[in-house]
Amino acid sequence: MQVDRTIGFIGAGNMAEALLRGVFAAGVLRPAQCTVTNKNNDERLARLARAWAVRTTRDKALLMAESEVVILAVKPHDMPAVLSEIAPYTTARHLIVSVAAGVPCEAIEGCLGAAPVVRAMPNTSTAVRASATAIASGRLAGPDHLAIVRTLFEAVGWVGVVPESMLDVVTAVSGSGPAYIYVLAEALVDSGEQAGLPRDLARALVAQTILGAGKMLTETGEAPERLRERVTSPGGTTMAGLEALEQGGLRAAVRAAVTRAARRARELRSAPARTPAS
Ligand SMILES: NC(=O)c1ccc[n+]([C@@H]2O[C@H](COP(=O)([O-])OP(=O)(O)OC[C@H]3O[C@@H](n4cnc5c(N)ncnc54)[C@H](OP(=O)(O)O)[C@@H]3O)[C@@H](O)[C@H]2O)c1
């Protein structure tokens, strides 16, 4: 599906470029629809203009005038400055999309007035168009706004719609989730090497195993417990390994990781949410 709107990107970093790559590859947008700005990195803007044929500018008034959808792809601590810079040019016809973790829609609406706001929580797999992204609408955003944001983020992976109150837990599960999987990958590679495999071979085996397990989950639609049961024969090797994981407290550790990461998301939310209007 194509998005028939002009899009302004405020922030030209990893997330903005991953989105550009995804939306062009998926044919959701054309370069002529996109204007990009950042804070002061001229070289980066010039590179994006060359690589993606997008318009770039340092003039936020111009970007806001040219864009119907404005994607705020800046770090949470830069949000207060960005919101005060664009507030004079924001109108009810804009759709504001924020990917900044922990900055509530209410805080953005408090600065930008009548513009509808949607928050998106993607993860780093956006870079390979395999993100798990949750989107949540603010007070003024309706189904049409959510549909636009869904289409944009579906170009870089899977998208689910959630109430904003769930975003802290989403952050703890799928936002931080890739890092949990990387720790598991690290431990498997180290263990394989210690048990006699060459490190390169262990890495290749582990990467493909994680990719394959992810594909089994997404393509079969089966619950993880069903897939686990199916590969676990009584008295077999997998069962022996799983018993060691259970004895080592894997489930309790994962539960603690999610609880702590969600708590940290709540703590961070109360810090950067101090926007100019709040
Ligand atoms: N990368 C990911 O995979 C990922 C995943 C989930 C969520 N996110 C979220 O996405 C957001 C962006 O992350 P990122 O990784 O893309 O960060 P990044 O690579 O550090 O890029 C941040 C961008 O914001 C720009 N910026 C800062 N202040 C600005 C201002 N006042 N006006 C205009 N531009 C401004 C920076 O410009 P200069 O370079 O000129 O300073 C830079 O282009 C963050 O909130 C992050 O939490 C990212």
Ligand as a Chemical Component Dictionary entry (heavy atoms), coordinates in Angstrom:
data_LIG
# 
_chem_comp.id                   LIG 
_chem_comp.type                 NON-POLYMER 
_chem_comp.pdbx_formal_charge   0 
_chem_comp.three_letter_code    LIG 
# 
loop_
_chem_comp_atom.comp_id 
_chem_comp_atom.atom_id 
_chem_comp_atom.alt_atom_id 
_chem_comp_atom.type_symbol 
_chem_comp_atom.charge 
_chem_comp_atom.model_Cartn_x 
_chem_comp_atom.model_Cartn_y 
_chem_comp_atom.model_Cartn_z 
_chem_comp_atom.pdbx_ordinal 
LIG N1  N1  N 0  17.885 2.982  16.231 1  
LIG C1  C1  C 0  16.945 2.112  16.574 2  
LIG O1  O1  O 0  16.946 0.964  16.146 3  
LIG C2  C2  C 0  15.814 2.519  17.486 4  
LIG C3  C3  C 0  14.918 1.537  17.970 5  
LIG C4  C4  C 0  13.818 1.952  18.762 6  
LIG C5  C5  C 0  13.631 3.292  19.056 7  
LIG N2  N2  N 1  14.541 4.214  18.573 8  
LIG C6  C6  C 0  14.322 5.605  18.923 9  
LIG O2  O2  O 0  14.442 6.404  17.764 10 
LIG C7  C7  C 0  14.947 7.682  18.118 11 
LIG C8  C8  C 0  16.132 8.022  17.201 12 
LIG O3  O3  O 0  17.124 7.038  17.409 13 
LIG P1  P1  P 0  18.384 6.936  16.456 14 
LIG O4  O4  O 0  19.030 5.636  16.765 15 
LIG O5  O5  O -1 17.985 7.251  15.058 16 
LIG O6  O6  O 0  19.279 8.140  17.042 17 
LIG P2  P2  P 0  20.535 8.871  16.325 18 
LIG O7  O7  O 0  21.116 7.989  15.292 19 
LIG O8  O8  O 0  21.377 9.372  17.436 20 
LIG O9  O9  O 0  19.868 10.110 15.573 21 
LIG C9  C9  C 0  19.282 11.170 16.293 22 
LIG C10 C10 C 0  19.021 12.284 15.303 23 
LIG O10 O10 O 0  18.334 13.335 15.997 24 
LIG C11 C11 C 0  18.852 14.563 15.466 25 
LIG N3  N3  N 0  18.517 15.694 16.340 26 
LIG C12 C12 C 0  18.861 15.905 17.632 27 
LIG N4  N4  N 0  18.375 17.097 18.045 28 
LIG C13 C13 C 0  17.729 17.654 16.988 29 
LIG C14 C14 C 0  17.047 18.879 16.770 30 
LIG N5  N5  N 0  16.899 19.783 17.756 31 
LIG N6  N6  N 0  16.508 19.105 15.566 32 
LIG C15 C15 C 0  16.639 18.193 14.552 33 
LIG N7  N7  N 0  17.283 17.019 14.684 34 
LIG C16 C16 C 0  17.808 16.754 15.903 35 
LIG C17 C17 C 0  20.328 14.293 15.347 36 
LIG O11 O11 O 0  20.934 15.287 14.527 37 
LIG P3  P3  P 0  22.546 15.546 14.558 38 
LIG O12 O12 O 0  23.192 14.275 14.069 39 
LIG O13 O13 O 0  22.743 16.689 13.630 40 
LIG O14 O14 O 0  22.892 15.844 15.990 41 
LIG C18 C18 C 0  20.270 12.907 14.685 42 
LIG O15 O15 O 0  20.077 13.026 13.299 43 
LIG C19 C19 C 0  15.349 7.616  19.590 44 
LIG O16 O16 O 0  14.357 8.216  20.392 45 
LIG C20 C20 C 0  15.413 6.127  19.870 46 
LIG O17 O17 O 0  15.131 5.812  21.195 47 
LIG C21 C21 C 0  15.616 3.865  17.817 48 
# 
loop_
_chem_comp_bond.comp_id 
_chem_comp_bond.atom_id_1 
_chem_comp_bond.atom_id_2 
_chem_comp_bond.value_order 
_chem_comp_bond.pdbx_ordinal 
LIG N1  C1  SING 1  
LIG C1  O1  DOUB 2  
LIG C1  C2  SING 3  
LIG C2  C3  SING 4  
LIG C2  C21 DOUB 5  
LIG C3  C4  DOUB 6  
LIG C4  C5  SING 7  
LIG C5  N2  DOUB 8  
LIG N2  C6  SING 9  
LIG N2  C21 SING 10 
LIG C6  O2  SING 11 
LIG C6  C20 SING 12 
LIG O2  C7  SING 13 
LIG C7  C8  SING 14 
LIG C7  C19 SING 15 
LIG C8  O3  SING 16 
LIG O3  P1  SING 17 
LIG P1  O4  DOUB 18 
LIG P1  O5  SING 19 
LIG P1  O6  SING 20 
LIG O6  P2  SING 21 
LIG P2  O7  DOUB 22 
LIG P2  O8  SING 23 
LIG P2  O9  SING 24 
LIG O9  C9  SING 25 
LIG C9  C10 SING 26 
LIG C10 O10 SING 27 
LIG C10 C18 SING 28 
LIG O10 C11 SING 29 
LIG C11 N3  SING 30 
LIG C11 C17 SING 31 
LIG N3  C12 SING 32 
LIG N3  C16 SING 33 
LIG C12 N4  DOUB 34 
LIG N4  C13 SING 35 
LIG C13 C14 SING 36 
LIG C13 C16 DOUB 37 
LIG C14 N5  SING 38 
LIG C14 N6  DOUB 39 
LIG N6  C15 SING 40 
LIG C15 N7  DOUB 41 
LIG N7  C16 SING 42 
LIG C17 O11 SING 43 
LIG C17 C18 SING 44 
LIG O11 P3  SING 45 
LIG P3  O12 DOUB 46 
LIG P3  O13 SING 47 
LIG P3  O14 SING 48 
LIG C18 O15 SING 49 
LIG C19 O16 SING 50 
LIG C19 C20 SING 51 
LIG C20 O17 SING 52 
# 
